[in-house]
Amino acid sequence: MPTQQKETAQPGLAQVQFLTIAEVAKVMRVSKMTVYRLVHSGDLPAVRVGKSFRVTEKAVQDYLENAYYDAG
């Protein structure tokens, strides 16, 4: 009788959209160095793929929502 393997991937992981550092910088309208600083400080969660980083769209949205500053 063959054994069934459990899937270790999280549900919906296939729908996660990853962005490069350059794409995040473009969306946020900041420099790539600013994005690297956010990643290295832990303020913006990222996944390391080889020598590169990838950031989920949700992480960018969450960061921007939490960083909102009401000047008025």
C-alpha positions as CSV (number, residue, x, y, z in Angstrom):
1,M,0.0,0.0,0.0
2,P,1.6,3.3,-1.0
3,T,2.0,6.0,1.6
4,Q,0.6,9.4,1.0
5,Q,2.8,12.4,1.4
6,K,1.5,15.5,3.1
7,E,2.0,18.7,1.2
8,T,4.3,21.0,3.2
9,A,3.4,24.1,1.2
10,Q,1.1,26.6,2.8
11,P,-2.4,26.9,1.3
12,G,-2.4,29.6,-1.3
13,L,1.3,29.9,-1.6
14,A,1.1,29.5,-5.3
15,Q,-0.8,32.8,-5.5
16,V,1.8,34.8,-3.6
17,Q,3.4,37.5,-5.8
18,F,7.1,38.1,-5.2
19,L,8.7,41.4,-6.1
20,T,12.4,42.2,-6.7
21,I,14.1,44.9,-4.7
22,A,14.0,47.1,-7.8
23,E,10.2,46.5,-8.2
24,V,9.6,47.4,-4.6
25,A,11.7,50.6,-4.9
26,K,9.6,51.6,-7.9
27,V,6.3,50.9,-6.2
28,M,7.4,52.8,-3.1
29,R,9.1,55.5,-5.1
30,V,12.4,55.2,-3.1
31,S,15.9,54.1,-4.0
32,K,16.9,50.4,-4.0
33,M,19.3,51.2,-1.2
34,T,16.4,52.4,1.0
35,V,14.6,49.0,0.3
36,Y,17.8,47.1,1.2
37,R,18.0,49.0,4.5
38,L,14.4,48.2,5.3
39,V,15.0,44.5,4.5
40,H,18.3,44.3,6.5
41,S,16.7,46.2,9.5
42,G,13.8,43.7,9.5
43,D,11.2,46.4,8.9
44,L,10.3,44.8,5.5
45,P,10.2,41.0,5.5
46,A,12.0,39.3,2.6
47,V,13.0,35.9,1.3
48,R,16.5,35.3,0.2
49,V,16.8,33.5,-3.2
50,G,20.4,32.8,-3.9
51,K,22.1,36.2,-3.6
52,S,18.9,38.1,-4.2
53,F,16.0,39.1,-2.1
54,R,12.3,38.9,-2.9
55,V,9.5,40.7,-1.1
56,T,5.9,39.7,-1.2
57,E,3.3,42.3,-2.4
58,K,1.5,41.8,0.9
59,A,4.6,42.7,2.9
60,V,4.9,45.9,0.9
61,Q,1.2,46.8,1.4
62,D,1.5,46.0,5.1
63,Y,4.6,48.1,5.5
64,L,3.0,51.1,3.8
65,E,-0.2,50.8,5.8
66,N,1.7,50.7,9.1
67,A,4.1,53.5,8.0
68,Y,1.2,55.9,7.2
69,Y,1.8,59.2,8.9
70,D,-1.0,61.7,9.3
71,A,0.6,65.2,9.1
72,G,-2.8,66.9,9.5
